[in-house]
Amino acid sequence: MVKKKRIDIITLGCSKNLVDTERLSHRLAAAGYEVVNDSDDVCGDIVVVNTCGFIGDAKQESIDTILELAEAKKEGRLGRIFVMGCLSQRYFEELKTELPEVDHFYGKFDWNGIIDDLGAEVPPTVKPYERRVTTPPHYTYLKISEGCNRFCAFCAIPLITGRHTSVPMEELEEEVRLLVAKGVKEFNVIAQDLSSYGIDIYGEPCLAELIDRLAMIEGVEWLRLHYAYPAQFPWDVLPVMAKHGNVCKYLDIALQHISDKVLSNMRRHITKAETMELIERIRREVPGIHLRTTLMVGFPGEGEAEFEELKKFVEWARFDRMGAFAYSEEDGTYAAKHFADVVPQEVKDARLAEIMELQEGIALELNEQKVGRTLKVIIDREEPDFYVGRTEYDSPEVDPEVLVRKPSGGLGIGKFVNVTITEALPFELVGEVKKV
């Protein structure tokens, strides 16, 4: 027998990167390679690094990973190193000069070139959207568009991904049906900007129609929406969310700030009053919805008064899920060109800790309201003392989990169970399977 060549793929960054990795993995496997994803023991003939280039820490992680692999290559433990993704898309020429140990660089959109450079032959029956799911088999991410036209002052994403480009509805429906046939039950719908879905193809926002069509596909148990943009929000998606039981009452919508001064500096195209009306209307039209947001501290123009305004907003909004990060200047962005990064790092760090401490208290209070309720939970994995699952209000990797006490007879991974919540922590719930 001929031993298959092994290719290790390391994925860094967001779930959108993960989808690209899964598509590449499927093509390589179809071409006859042994593909290993995120192995603890990288030792393949070839290793592919799918990089992130969003913020400074992510870029550094990508560089450090490549340098570690370069050392392994020098020691003879690896064959060739290929680098793809956002970092190489943005800094292609610089990386080629500074990292000669890398055999080939590819951007975010030309990773299919890896197939060509290997001389591999992918069967013509393989469809562009087919992929090898690397998450637990019961859930996955569905990327409905790529790119962004918003050009927020702080954000390098449009510089990396280019203009917003939607995937046609028919192709997404085919992809979902194929994945359902493979056992996927939960689809986390992702994009840099959900709110703009369809404009480039159909001339108007079509997120509502897309979700309506996907929700009617047999076997789709949960659809969850990530990364809506607050300005020009697609209001017609709210009745769709309220209508379909399998569209999770969950929305990830990054708001970044609330001060009109800071929002203007950020070029967010929305005001404080409009933001507050947005939150109120979403909650009014989709009762019980859980909102996740991301906030930024330390952006130019944020003084003590603006930060106090942000804290009061967090207290008012009482987000079910919230993340935050400190501003870091990114090459080529509007902010880097037009604003001095004047807030000291120690002040940024202190504000970040303060606002997350505030949110922790809110999260605990909201979780305590779930004690005594019975919630539908999907089981993700088994630990020594608990099964670990999530409700419809919890996205994989980023949101709270439910620790389910082990019943006699056990639970199946990927199964839905009704769990009565008995205990609340700030970022976890504890419960037991409801007795019939």
C-alpha positions as CSV (number, residue, x, y, z in Angstrom):
1,M,0.0,0.0,0.0
2,V,1.1,3.6,-0.7
3,K,1.2,5.7,2.4
4,K,-0.8,8.8,2.1
5,K,1.0,12.1,2.5
6,R,0.0,13.8,5.8
7,I,-1.0,17.5,5.8
8,D,-1.5,19.2,9.1
9,I,-3.7,22.3,9.1
10,I,-3.6,24.8,12.0
11,T,-6.5,27.3,12.1
12,L,-6.1,30.6,14.0
13,G,-8.6,33.3,14.4
14,C,-12.4,33.3,13.9
15,S,-15.0,30.9,12.8
16,K,-15.0,32.4,9.3
17,N,-11.4,31.2,9.0
18,L,-12.5,27.8,10.2
19,V,-14.9,27.4,7.3
20,D,-12.1,28.1,4.8
21,T,-10.0,25.4,6.6
22,E,-12.8,22.9,6.4
23,R,-13.2,23.5,2.6
24,L,-9.5,23.1,2.0
25,S,-9.5,19.9,4.2
26,H,-12.3,18.4,2.2
27,R,-10.5,19.1,-1.1
28,L,-7.2,17.7,0.1
29,A,-8.9,14.6,1.5
30,A,-10.7,14.1,-1.8
31,A,-7.4,14.4,-3.6
32,G,-6.0,11.5,-1.5
33,Y,-4.2,13.2,1.4
34,E,-4.3,12.4,5.0
35,V,-5.5,15.6,6.6
36,V,-5.1,16.3,10.3
37,N,-6.7,19.5,11.8
38,D,-5.1,21.3,14.8
39,S,-3.1,18.3,16.0
40,D,-1.2,18.5,19.2
41,D,1.7,16.7,17.4
42,V,2.3,18.6,14.1
43,C,4.6,16.3,12.2
44,G,3.2,16.2,8.6
45,D,4.9,16.2,5.3
46,I,3.3,19.6,5.0
47,V,1.8,22.0,7.5
48,V,-0.7,24.7,6.5
49,V,-1.2,27.7,8.9
50,N,-4.5,29.6,8.3
51,T,-3.6,32.9,9.9
52,C,-5.5,35.7,11.6
53,G,-4.6,39.4,11.0
54,F,-7.4,41.2,12.8
55,I,-5.7,42.8,15.9
56,G,-2.2,42.9,17.3
57,D,-2.5,39.9,19.6
58,A,-3.9,37.7,16.8
59,K,-1.2,38.8,14.4
60,Q,1.5,38.0,17.0
61,E,0.0,34.5,17.6
62,S,0.1,33.8,13.9
63,I,3.8,34.9,13.6
64,D,4.8,32.9,16.7
65,T,3.1,29.8,15.3
66,I,5.0,30.2,12.0
67,L,8.3,30.7,13.8
68,E,7.7,27.5,15.9
69,L,7.0,25.6,12.8
70,A,10.1,27.0,11.1
71,E,12.2,25.7,13.9
72,A,10.6,22.3,13.6
73,K,11.3,22.3,9.9
74,K,14.9,23.2,10.6
75,E,15.1,20.2,12.9
76,G,13.7,17.9,10.2
77,R,10.4,17.2,11.9
78,L,8.4,18.9,9.1
79,G,8.6,19.0,5.4
80,R,7.1,22.1,3.9
81,I,5.2,25.1,5.5
82,F,2.3,26.8,3.7
83,V,0.8,30.0,5.1
84,M,-2.7,31.2,4.1
85,G,-5.4,33.5,5.5
86,C,-5.9,37.0,6.7
87,L,-2.3,37.8,7.8
88,S,-0.7,36.7,4.6
89,Q,-3.5,38.5,2.6
90,R,-2.6,41.7,4.2
91,Y,1.2,41.4,4.6
92,F,2.0,39.1,1.7
93,E,5.3,40.8,0.4
94,E,6.6,41.6,3.9
95,L,6.1,38.0,5.1
96,K,7.8,36.6,2.0
97,T,10.9,38.7,2.9
98,E,10.9,38.2,6.6
99,L,10.0,34.5,6.7
100,P,12.0,32.7,4.1
101,E,11.5,29.4,5.9
102,V,7.9,29.4,4.6
103,D,7.6,27.5,1.2
104,H,4.5,29.2,-0.1
105,F,2.2,32.1,1.0
106,Y,-1.5,32.4,0.0
107,G,-4.0,35.1,0.8
108,K,-7.5,34.7,2.2
109,F,-9.1,33.9,-1.2
110,D,-6.5,32.1,-3.2
111,W,-6.0,29.1,-0.9
112,N,-7.1,26.8,-3.6
113,G,-3.7,27.5,-5.1
114,I,-2.4,25.0,-2.5
115,I,-4.2,22.3,-4.4
116,D,-2.6,23.4,-7.7
117,D,0.9,23.7,-6.2
118,L,0.7,20.2,-4.8
119,G,-0.2,18.9,-8.2
120,A,-3.3,17.4,-6.6
121,E,-6.4,16.4,-8.5
122,V,-9.7,17.1,-6.8
123,P,-12.6,15.0,-8.3
124,P,-14.8,17.2,-10.5
125,T,-17.8,16.1,-8.4
126,V,-16.6,18.1,-5.4
127,K,-18.8,21.2,-5.0
128,P,-17.2,24.5,-3.9
129,Y,-19.2,24.6,-0.6
130,E,-18.4,21.0,0.5
131,R,-16.3,20.8,3.6
132,R,-15.0,18.5,6.3
133,V,-16.7,19.6,9.5
134,T,-14.0,19.9,12.2
135,T,-16.4,21.0,15.0
136,P,-18.4,18.4,16.9
137,P,-20.5,16.8,14.2
138,H,-23.9,18.2,15.5
139,Y,-23.0,21.9,14.9
140,T,-21.2,24.0,12.4
141,Y,-20.8,27.5,11.1
142,L,-22.5,28.8,7.9
143,K,-20.7,31.6,6.2
144,I,-23.2,33.6,4.2
145,S,-20.9,36.4,3.0
146,E,-17.4,37.7,3.1
147,G,-16.0,41.2,3.3
148,C,-17.4,44.5,4.6
149,N,-18.3,47.9,3.1
150,R,-18.7,49.8,6.4
151,F,-15.1,51.0,6.9
152,C,-15.3,51.7,10.6
153,A,-12.3,53.8,11.7
154,F,-10.7,51.2,13.9
155,C,-11.2,48.1,11.7
156,A,-8.8,46.5,9.3
157,I,-11.3,43.9,8.0
158,P,-12.2,45.7,4.8
159,L,-8.5,46.1,4.1
160,I,-8.1,42.3,4.3
161,T,-11.4,40.9,3.0
162,G,-12.4,43.6,0.5
163,R,-15.9,44.6,-0.4
164,H,-18.9,42.7,0.9
165,T,-19.8,39.7,-1.3
166,S,-22.8,37.5,-0.5
167,V,-23.3,33.8,-1.2
168,P,-26.4,33.1,-3.3
169,M,-29.4,31.7,-1.3
170,E,-29.7,28.6,-3.5
171,E,-26.1,27.7,-2.8
172,L,-26.5,28.2,0.9
173,E,-29.6,26.0,0.9
174,E,-27.7,23.2,-0.9
175,E,-24.9,23.5,1.6
176,V,-27.3,23.3,4.6
177,R,-29.1,20.2,3.1
178,L,-25.8,18.5,2.6
179,L,-24.7,19.2,6.1
180,V,-28.0,18.1,7.6
181,A,-27.6,14.8,5.8
182,K,-24.2,14.4,7.5
183,G,-25.8,14.9,11.0
184,V,-25.5,18.7,11.6
185,K,-28.4,20.0,13.6
186,E,-27.2,23.5,14.6
187,F,-26.1,26.2,12.2
188,N,-24.3,29.3,13.5
189,V,-24.8,31.9,10.7
190,I,-21.8,34.1,10.3
191,A,-20.5,37.0,8.3
192,Q,-18.5,40.2,8.8
193,D,-21.8,42.0,8.3
194,L,-25.1,40.0,8.4
195,S,-27.1,43.2,8.0
196,S,-25.9,43.7,4.4
197,Y,-26.5,40.2,3.2
198,G,-27.9,40.1,-0.4
199,I,-27.5,43.7,-1.3
200,D,-24.7,43.0,-3.8
201,I,-26.7,40.2,-5.5
202,Y,-30.4,41.1,-5.2
203,G,-30.2,44.9,-4.8
204,E,-31.6,45.0,-1.3
205,P,-31.0,43.3,2.1
206,C,-32.3,39.7,2.1
207,L,-31.2,38.3,5.4
208,A,-34.9,37.8,6.4
209,E,-35.7,35.8,3.3
210,L,-32.6,33.7,3.7
211,I,-33.3,32.8,7.3
212,D,-36.9,32.1,6.5
213,R,-35.8,29.7,3.7
214,L,-33.2,28.0,5.8
215,A,-35.5,27.5,8.8
216,M,-37.9,25.5,6.6
217,I,-35.3,22.9,5.7
218,E,-36.1,19.7,7.4
219,G,-33.5,18.7,10.0
220,V,-32.4,22.2,10.9
221,E,-32.9,22.3,14.6
222,W,-31.2,25.6,15.5
223,L,-30.2,28.7,13.5
224,R,-28.3,31.3,15.3
225,L,-27.3,34.8,14.0
226,H,-23.9,36.3,14.4
227,Y,-22.4,39.7,13.7
228,A,-25.2,42.0,12.6
229,Y,-24.3,45.6,12.0
230,P,-26.5,48.1,14.0
231,A,-26.8,50.8,11.3
232,Q,-29.3,50.0,8.5
233,F,-30.4,47.0,10.6
234,P,-32.7,44.6,8.6
235,W,-35.9,45.0,10.7
236,D,-37.7,42.4,8.6
237,V,-35.6,39.6,10.2
238,L,-37.2,40.1,13.5
239,P,-40.7,38.7,12.5
240,V,-38.8,35.7,11.0
241,M,-37.0,35.1,14.3
242,A,-40.3,35.4,16.2
243,K,-42.1,33.1,13.8
244,H,-39.7,30.1,13.6
245,G,-39.1,27.9,16.6
246,N,-35.8,26.8,15.2
247,V,-34.4,30.3,14.8
248,C,-32.7,30.8,18.2
249,K,-33.8,33.8,20.2
250,Y,-30.2,35.1,20.0
251,L,-28.5,38.0,18.1
252,D,-24.9,38.9,18.1
253,I,-24.6,42.6,17.2
254,A,-21.4,44.5,18.0
255,L,-22.2,48.0,19.2
256,Q,-18.6,49.1,20.2
257,H,-19.7,52.2,22.2
258,I,-22.6,54.5,23.1
259,S,-21.1,58.0,23.4
260,D,-22.1,60.0,20.3
261,K,-18.6,61.6,20.3
262,V,-16.9,58.2,20.2
263,L,-19.4,56.6,17.8
264,S,-18.7,59.6,15.4
265,N,-14.9,59.1,15.7
266,M,-15.4,55.4,15.1
267,R,-17.5,56.1,11.9
268,R,-20.2,53.8,13.1
269,H,-23.1,55.6,11.3
270,I,-25.4,55.4,14.3
271,T,-26.2,57.6,17.4
272,K,-26.7,56.8,21.0
273,A,-30.5,57.4,20.7
274,E,-30.7,55.2,17.6
275,T,-28.8,52.5,19.4
276,M,-31.0,52.5,22.4
277,E,-34.1,52.4,20.2
278,L,-32.6,49.5,18.3
279,I,-32.2,47.4,21.5
280,E,-35.7,48.3,22.7
281,R,-37.3,47.4,19.4
282,I,-35.4,44.1,19.0
283,R,-36.5,43.0,22.5
284,R,-40.1,44.2,21.9
285,E,-40.5,42.3,18.6
286,V,-38.7,39.1,19.7
287,P,-39.7,38.5,23.3
288,G,-37.1,36.6,25.3
289,I,-34.3,37.3,22.8
290,H,-30.7,37.2,24.3
291,L,-28.4,39.9,22.9
292,R,-24.7,39.5,22.6
293,T,-22.5,42.5,22.0
294,T,-18.9,43.6,21.9
295,L,-17.7,46.9,23.2
296,M,-14.4,48.7,22.8
297,V,-12.6,50.9,25.5
298,G,-9.8,53.3,25.0
299,F,-10.7,54.5,21.5
300,P,-9.5,58.1,20.7
301,G,-12.0,60.5,22.1
302,E,-12.9,58.4,25.0
303,G,-12.3,60.4,28.2
304,E,-13.5,59.7,31.7
305,A,-16.9,61.2,30.9
306,E,-17.4,59.0,27.8
307,F,-16.3,55.9,29.7
308,E,-18.8,56.6,32.5
309,E,-21.4,57.0,29.8
310,L,-20.5,53.6,28.4
311,K,-20.8,52.0,31.9
312,K,-24.2,53.5,32.4
313,F,-25.3,52.1,29.1
314,V,-24.2,48.6,30.1
315,E,-26.2,48.9,33.3
316,W,-29.2,50.1,31.3
317,A,-28.9,47.5,28.5
318,R,-28.2,44.5,30.7
319,F,-26.8,42.5,27.9
320,D,-27.2,38.7,28.2
321,R,-23.8,38.2,26.7
322,M,-21.0,40.8,26.3
323,G,-17.4,40.9,25.4
324,A,-15.0,43.8,25.4
325,F,-11.5,44.7,24.2
326,A,-9.1,47.6,24.4
327,Y,-8.4,49.6,21.3
328,S,-5.2,48.9,19.4
329,E,-4.1,50.9,16.4
330,E,-4.2,49.0,13.2
331,D,-2.0,49.9,10.2
332,G,-3.8,51.6,7.3
333,T,-7.1,52.2,9.1
334,Y,-8.8,55.6,9.2
335,A,-8.1,55.9,13.0
336,A,-4.4,55.2,12.5
337,K,-4.2,58.0,9.9
338,H,-6.4,60.6,11.6
339,F,-6.3,60.0,15.4
340,A,-3.5,59.9,17.9
341,D,-3.7,56.8,20.2
342,V,-3.6,59.0,23.3
343,V,-5.3,56.8,26.0
344,P,-2.5,55.1,27.9
345,Q,-2.4,51.3,27.9
346,E,-2.7,51.1,31.6
347,V,-5.9,53.2,31.4
348,K,-7.3,51.0,28.7
349,D,-6.6,47.9,30.7
350,A,-8.2,49.4,33.8
351,R,-11.3,50.4,31.9
352,L,-11.5,46.9,30.3
353,A,-11.3,45.2,33.7
354,E,-13.9,47.6,35.2
355,I,-16.5,47.2,32.5
356,M,-16.1,43.4,32.4
357,E,-16.5,43.3,36.2
358,L,-19.7,45.3,35.8
359,Q,-20.9,42.8,33.2
360,E,-20.1,39.8,35.4
361,G,-22.5,41.0,38.0
362,I,-25.2,41.6,35.4
363,A,-24.6,38.2,33.9
364,L,-25.0,36.5,37.3
365,E,-28.3,38.3,38.0
366,L,-29.7,37.2,34.6
367,N,-28.5,33.7,35.1
368,E,-30.1,33.5,38.5
369,Q,-33.4,34.2,36.9
370,K,-33.1,30.9,35.0
371,V,-32.9,28.8,38.2
372,G,-36.0,26.6,38.3
373,R,-36.7,26.9,34.6
374,T,-36.4,23.9,32.2
375,L,-34.4,24.7,29.1
376,K,-33.7,22.8,25.9
377,V,-30.0,21.9,25.9
378,I,-27.8,20.3,23.2
379,I,-25.0,18.1,24.7
380,D,-21.6,19.0,23.3
381,R,-19.3,16.7,25.3
382,E,-18.8,14.6,28.4
383,E,-16.5,15.5,31.3
384,P,-15.7,13.3,34.4
385,D,-18.5,14.7,36.5
386,F,-20.8,16.4,34.0
387,Y,-22.2,16.5,30.5
388,V,-21.6,19.9,29.0
389,G,-24.2,21.5,26.8
390,R,-25.7,24.8,25.6
391,T,-29.1,26.4,25.3
392,E,-30.3,28.3,22.3
393,Y,-29.0,31.4,24.0
394,D,-25.4,30.2,23.9
395,S,-23.1,30.1,20.9
396,P,-20.2,27.6,20.9
397,E,-16.8,28.7,22.3
398,V,-17.8,32.2,23.3
399,D,-20.9,31.9,25.5
400,P,-21.9,30.2,28.8
401,E,-22.3,26.5,29.0
402,V,-24.7,24.2,31.0
403,L,-23.2,21.6,33.3
404,V,-25.6,18.7,33.3
405,R,-25.3,16.3,36.2
406,K,-24.9,12.8,34.9
407,P,-28.1,10.7,35.0
408,S,-28.1,7.0,35.2
409,G,-27.9,5.6,31.7
410,G,-25.9,8.6,30.3
411,L,-26.6,11.1,27.5
412,G,-25.8,11.1,23.9
413,I,-23.4,13.7,22.5
414,G,-25.3,15.9,20.0
415,K,-28.7,15.0,21.6
416,F,-31.2,17.5,22.8
417,V,-32.4,17.1,26.4
418,N,-34.6,19.1,28.7
419,V,-32.6,20.4,31.7
420,T,-34.0,21.9,34.9
421,I,-31.6,24.6,36.1
422,T,-30.6,24.3,39.7
423,E,-27.7,26.6,40.1
424,A,-26.4,29.8,38.5
425,L,-22.8,31.1,38.1
426,P,-21.9,34.3,36.2
427,F,-20.9,32.4,33.1
428,E,-22.3,28.9,33.6
429,L,-25.5,27.2,34.6
430,V,-25.8,23.9,36.5
431,G,-28.8,21.6,36.0
432,E,-30.2,18.1,35.8
433,V,-32.2,16.2,33.2
434,K,-35.9,16.9,33.8
435,K,-37.6,13.9,35.3
436,V,-40.5,12.7,33.2
